[in-house]
Amino acid sequence: MEPFDEALDRRIWSLADTRLQWHKRIAEARRAIPKEIETNVATLVERHRELDAASLTIVEDDVDELVPEEDSEHTNFLSLLILKSRNLGTRHENIQDTLQKTAAENNELNQVFSLIDPCRKKLKQFCRRYLARKNVVKESEKFI
C-alpha cells in the first residue's frame, strides 16, 4: 500500500479550485460581454440616427419648391435625395480641408524626423564609444 501524500492532495484540490474559479469567470464574461456589446451598439445606432436626422433637417419651403405636393409617395424620397446632394457638397469640402491639414502635418513630421534622425545616429555612436571605454559593450548592445 502506498503512503498518503498530504501535500500532493492539497495541491490537487488547490488546482481544482483554481480551475473552478476560472470556469466561473469565463461563464460570467460570456454572459456579460454580449449584453455590453449589444447596449453599446444600440447606443451607437441611436446616435447615428440622431445625427442623420439632424443633418437631414428639411426646410419645408425648399422642398415645396422642388417637389410637387401631388405625388406624396415620391416626395419623401426626392426630398431625401435633394438634401443628400446638398450635404455631399459640404462633406466634400470638409474632406478636402481635412486632407489638406493632414498633408501639412505630414510634411511637418517629415521635417522633424529628418532633423531627429542624424541626432539619433550620433547619440547611438556616442553611447557605443562610451560603453566601449567602460568595457560594457557586449551586455549593453542588447539595449541600443
C-alpha positions as protocol buffer text, in pm:
chain_id: "A"
residue {
  index: 1
  type: MET
  ca { x: 0 y: 0 z: 0 }
}
residue {
  index: 2
  type: GLU
  ca { x: 130 y: 345 z: -94 }
}
residue {
  index: 3
  type: PRO
  ca { x: 165 y: 618 z: 168 }
}
residue {
  index: 4
  type: PHE
  ca { x: -79 y: 910 z: 151 }
}
residue {
  index: 5
  type: ASP
  ca { x: 88 y: 1232 z: 28 }
}
residue {
  index: 6
  type: GLU
  ca { x: -95 y: 1516 z: 200 }
}
residue {
  index: 7
  type: ALA
  ca { x: 97 y: 1795 z: 18 }
}
residue {
  index: 8
  type: LEU
  ca { x: 8 y: 1645 z: -320 }
}
residue {
  index: 9
  type: ASP
  ca { x: -355 y: 1615 z: -215 }
}
residue {
  index: 10
  type: ARG
  ca { x: -367 y: 1983 z: -113 }
}
residue {
  index: 11
  type: ARG
  ca { x: -204 y: 2080 z: -441 }
}
residue {
  index: 12
  type: ILE
  ca { x: -459 y: 1882 z: -642 }
}
residue {
  index: 13
  type: TRP
  ca { x: -751 y: 2036 z: -453 }
}
residue {
  index: 14
  type: SER
  ca { x: -599 y: 2384 z: -495 }
}
residue {
  index: 15
  type: LEU
  ca { x: -565 y: 2335 z: -870 }
}
residue {
  index: 16
  type: ALA
  ca { x: -922 y: 2205 z: -890 }
}
residue {
  index: 17
  type: ASP
  ca { x: -1045 y: 2512 z: -702 }
}
residue {
  index: 18
  type: THR
  ca { x: -849 y: 2746 z: -932 }
}
residue {
  index: 19
  type: ARG
  ca { x: -993 y: 2567 z: -1235 }
}
residue {
  index: 20
  type: LEU
  ca { x: -1345 y: 2610 z: -1097 }
}
residue {
  index: 21
  type: GLN
  ca { x: -1286 y: 2983 z: -1037 }
}
residue {
  index: 22
  type: TRP
  ca { x: -1163 y: 3028 z: -1394 }
}
residue {
  index: 23
  type: HIS
  ca { x: -1466 y: 2846 z: -1530 }
}
residue {
  index: 24
  type: LYS
  ca { x: -1692 y: 3076 z: -1327 }
}
residue {
  index: 25
  type: ARG
  ca { x: -1511 y: 3389 z: -1458 }
}
residue {
  index: 26
  type: ILE
  ca { x: -1537 y: 3269 z: -1817 }
}
residue {
  index: 27
  type: ALA
  ca { x: -1906 y: 3189 z: -1775 }
}
residue {
  index: 28
  type: GLU
  ca { x: -1972 y: 3533 z: -1626 }
}
residue {
  index: 29
  type: ALA
  ca { x: -1782 y: 3700 z: -1908 }
}
residue {
  index: 30
  type: ARG
  ca { x: -1978 y: 3500 z: -2167 }
}
residue {
  index: 31
  type: ARG
  ca { x: -2299 y: 3625 z: -2011 }
}
residue {
  index: 32
  type: ALA
  ca { x: -2197 y: 3987 z: -1953 }
}
residue {
  index: 33
  type: ILE
  ca { x: -1990 y: 4083 z: -2257 }
}
residue {
  index: 34
  type: PRO
  ca { x: -2257 y: 4020 z: -2525 }
}
residue {
  index: 35
  type: LYS
  ca { x: -2501 y: 4234 z: -2326 }
}
residue {
  index: 36
  type: GLU
  ca { x: -2245 y: 4516 z: -2304 }
}
residue {
  index: 37
  type: ILE
  ca { x: -2177 y: 4492 z: -2675 }
}
residue {
  index: 38
  type: GLU
  ca { x: -2549 y: 4496 z: -2750 }
}
residue {
  index: 39
  type: THR
  ca { x: -2606 y: 4809 z: -2542 }
}
residue {
  index: 40
  type: ASN
  ca { x: -2303 y: 4983 z: -2696 }
}
residue {
  index: 41
  type: VAL
  ca { x: -2416 y: 4902 z: -3049 }
}
residue {
  index: 42
  type: ALA
  ca { x: -2770 y: 5012 z: -2968 }
}
residue {
  index: 43
  type: THR
  ca { x: -2649 y: 5348 z: -2835 }
}
residue {
  index: 44
  type: LEU
  ca { x: -2424 y: 5395 z: -3139 }
}
residue {
  index: 45
  type: VAL
  ca { x: -2710 y: 5320 z: -3377 }
}
residue {
  index: 46
  type: GLU
  ca { x: -2932 y: 5563 z: -3189 }
}
residue {
  index: 47
  type: ARG
  ca { x: -2662 y: 5832 z: -3205 }
}
residue {
  index: 48
  type: HIS
  ca { x: -2621 y: 5776 z: -3579 }
}
residue {
  index: 49
  type: ARG
  ca { x: -2995 y: 5807 z: -3627 }
}
residue {
  index: 50
  type: GLU
  ca { x: -2996 y: 6133 z: -3432 }
}
residue {
  index: 51
  type: LEU
  ca { x: -2704 y: 6267 z: -3635 }
}
residue {
  index: 52
  type: ASP
  ca { x: -2866 y: 6163 z: -3962 }
}
residue {
  index: 53
  type: ALA
  ca { x: -3190 y: 6328 z: -3857 }
}
residue {
  index: 54
  type: ALA
  ca { x: -3005 y: 6643 z: -3757 }
}
residue {
  index: 55
  type: SER
  ca { x: -2809 y: 6657 z: -4083 }
}
residue {
  index: 56
  type: LEU
  ca { x: -3119 y: 6595 z: -4293 }
}
residue {
  index: 57
  type: THR
  ca { x: -3345 y: 6859 z: -4143 }
}
residue {
  index: 58
  type: ILE
  ca { x: -3579 y: 6969 z: -4414 }
}
residue {
  index: 59
  type: VAL
  ca { x: -3682 y: 7323 z: -4467 }
}
residue {
  index: 60
  type: GLU
  ca { x: -4034 y: 7281 z: -4596 }
}
residue {
  index: 61
  type: ASP
  ca { x: -4024 y: 7579 z: -4827 }
}
residue {
  index: 62
  type: ASP
  ca { x: -3725 y: 7441 z: -5017 }
}
residue {
  index: 63
  type: VAL
  ca { x: -3884 y: 7101 z: -5059 }
}
residue {
  index: 64
  type: ASP
  ca { x: -4215 y: 7250 z: -5170 }
}
residue {
  index: 65
  type: GLU
  ca { x: -4038 y: 7449 z: -5440 }
}
residue {
  index: 66
  type: LEU
  ca { x: -3851 y: 7145 z: -5571 }
}
residue {
  index: 67
  type: VAL
  ca { x: -4110 y: 6867 z: -5536 }
}
residue {
  index: 68
  type: PRO
  ca { x: -4479 y: 6889 z: -5623 }
}
residue {
  index: 69
  type: GLU
  ca { x: -4726 y: 6803 z: -5347 }
}
residue {
  index: 70
  type: GLU
  ca { x: -4943 y: 6573 z: -5559 }
}
residue {
  index: 71
  type: ASP
  ca { x: -4708 y: 6274 z: -5551 }
}
residue {
  index: 72
  type: SER
  ca { x: -4671 y: 6215 z: -5178 }
}
residue {
  index: 73
  type: GLU
  ca { x: -4514 y: 5869 z: -5217 }
}
residue {
  index: 74
  type: HIS
  ca { x: -4216 y: 6005 z: -5405 }
}
residue {
  index: 75
  type: THR
  ca { x: -4194 y: 6333 z: -5216 }
}
residue {
  index: 76
  type: ASN
  ca { x: -4005 y: 6190 z: -4921 }
}
residue {
  index: 77
  type: PHE
  ca { x: -3765 y: 6001 z: -5146 }
}
residue {
  index: 78
  type: LEU
  ca { x: -3696 y: 6300 z: -5369 }
}
residue {
  index: 79
  type: SER
  ca { x: -3655 y: 6538 z: -5076 }
}
residue {
  index: 80
  type: LEU
  ca { x: -3410 y: 6296 z: -4918 }
}
residue {
  index: 81
  type: LEU
  ca { x: -3211 y: 6281 z: -5243 }
}
residue {
  index: 82
  type: ILE
  ca { x: -3208 y: 6660 z: -5271 }
}
residue {
  index: 83
  type: LEU
  ca { x: -3088 y: 6703 z: -4916 }
}
residue {
  index: 84
  type: LYS
  ca { x: -2824 y: 6434 z: -4951 }
}
residue {
  index: 85
  type: SER
  ca { x: -2692 y: 6602 z: -5265 }
}
residue {
  index: 86
  type: ARG
  ca { x: -2670 y: 6932 z: -5074 }
}
residue {
  index: 87
  type: ASN
  ca { x: -2488 y: 6762 z: -4787 }
}
residue {
  index: 88
  type: LEU
  ca { x: -2243 y: 6593 z: -5025 }
}
residue {
  index: 89
  type: GLY
  ca { x: -2106 y: 6932 z: -5129 }
}
residue {
  index: 90
  type: THR
  ca { x: -2033 y: 7037 z: -4771 }
}
residue {
  index: 91
  type: ARG
  ca { x: -1894 y: 6693 z: -4685 }
}
residue {
  index: 92
  type: HIS
  ca { x: -1666 y: 6708 z: -4988 }
}
residue {
  index: 93
  type: GLU
  ca { x: -1535 y: 7046 z: -4875 }
}
residue {
  index: 94
  type: ASN
  ca { x: -1479 y: 6911 z: -4522 }
}
residue {
  index: 95
  type: ILE
  ca { x: -1291 y: 6610 z: -4661 }
}
residue {
  index: 96
  type: GLN
  ca { x: -1072 y: 6836 z: -4874 }
}
residue {
  index: 97
  type: ASP
  ca { x: -992 y: 7059 z: -4577 }
}
residue {
  index: 98
  type: THR
  ca { x: -907 y: 6759 z: -4360 }
}
residue {
  index: 99
  type: LEU
  ca { x: -689 y: 6612 z: -4633 }
}
residue {
  index: 100
  type: GLN
  ca { x: -500 y: 6940 z: -4672 }
}
residue {
  index: 101
  type: LYS
  ca { x: -446 y: 6966 z: -4296 }
}
residue {
  index: 102
  type: THR
  ca { x: -326 y: 6605 z: -4283 }
}
residue {
  index: 103
  type: ALA
  ca { x: -82 y: 6664 z: -4569 }
}
residue {
  index: 104
  type: ALA
  ca { x: 55 y: 6974 z: -4397 }
}
residue {
  index: 105
  type: GLU
  ca { x: 101 y: 6786 z: -4068 }
}
residue {
  index: 106
  type: ASN
  ca { x: 268 y: 6501 z: -4258 }
}
residue {
  index: 107
  type: ASN
  ca { x: 516 y: 6746 z: -4410 }
}
residue {
  index: 108
  type: GLU
  ca { x: 590 y: 6889 z: -4065 }
}
residue {
  index: 109
  type: LEU
  ca { x: 652 y: 6542 z: -3924 }
}
residue {
  index: 110
  type: ASN
  ca { x: 883 y: 6456 z: -4213 }
}
residue {
  index: 111
  type: GLN
  ca { x: 1084 y: 6770 z: -4142 }
}
residue {
  index: 112
  type: VAL
  ca { x: 1106 y: 6689 z: -3772 }
}
residue {
  index: 113
  type: PHE
  ca { x: 1214 y: 6330 z: -3841 }
}
residue {
  index: 114
  type: SER
  ca { x: 1475 y: 6448 z: -4089 }
}
residue {
  index: 115
  type: LEU
  ca { x: 1622 y: 6660 z: -3806 }
}
residue {
  index: 116
  type: ILE
  ca { x: 1593 y: 6391 z: -3541 }
}
residue {
  index: 117
  type: ASP
  ca { x: 1743 y: 6101 z: -3741 }
}
residue {
  index: 118
  type: PRO
  ca { x: 2103 y: 6237 z: -3757 }
}
residue {
  index: 119
  type: CYS
  ca { x: 2088 y: 6323 z: -3388 }
}
residue {
  index: 120
  type: ARG
  ca { x: 1973 y: 5972 z: -3305 }
}
residue {
  index: 121
  type: LYS
  ca { x: 2258 y: 5821 z: -3505 }
}
residue {
  index: 122
  type: LYS
  ca { x: 2514 y: 6044 z: -3334 }
}
residue {
  index: 123
  type: LEU
  ca { x: 2374 y: 5957 z: -2992 }
}
residue {
  index: 124
  type: LYS
  ca { x: 2394 y: 5587 z: -3074 }
}
residue {
  index: 125
  type: GLN
  ca { x: 2757 y: 5624 z: -3183 }
}
residue {
  index: 126
  type: PHE
  ca { x: 2840 y: 5820 z: -2869 }
}
residue {
  index: 127
  type: CYS
  ca { x: 2681 y: 5556 z: -2646 }
}
residue {
  index: 128
  type: ARG
  ca { x: 2874 y: 5278 z: -2816 }
}
residue {
  index: 129
  type: ARG
  ca { x: 3203 y: 5465 z: -2777 }
}
residue {
  index: 130
  type: TYR
  ca { x: 3131 y: 5546 z: -2413 }
}
residue {
  index: 131
  type: LEU
  ca { x: 3035 y: 5190 z: -2332 }
}
residue {
  index: 132
  type: ALA
  ca { x: 3337 y: 5056 z: -2520 }
}
residue {
  index: 133
  type: ARG
  ca { x: 3556 y: 5262 z: -2289 }
}
residue {
  index: 134
  type: LYS
  ca { x: 3379 y: 5115 z: -1988 }
}
residue {
  index: 135
  type: ASN
  ca { x: 3412 y: 4757 z: -2123 }
}
residue {
  index: 136
  type: VAL
  ca { x: 3039 y: 4701 z: -2108 }
}
residue {
  index: 137
  type: VAL
  ca { x: 2984 y: 4669 z: -2483 }
}
residue {
  index: 138
  type: LYS
  ca { x: 2864 y: 4309 z: -2501 }
}
residue {
  index: 139
  type: GLU
  ca { x: 2595 y: 4344 z: -2235 }
}
residue {
  index: 140
  type: SER
  ca { x: 2473 y: 4687 z: -2344 }
}
residue {
  index: 141
  type: GLU
  ca { x: 2437 y: 4615 z: -2716 }
}
residue {
  index: 142
  type: LYS
  ca { x: 2110 y: 4444 z: -2636 }
}
residue {
  index: 143
  type: PHE
  ca { x: 1956 y: 4777 z: -2535 }
}
residue {
  index: 144
  type: ILE
  ca { x: 2093 y: 5002 z: -2810 }
}
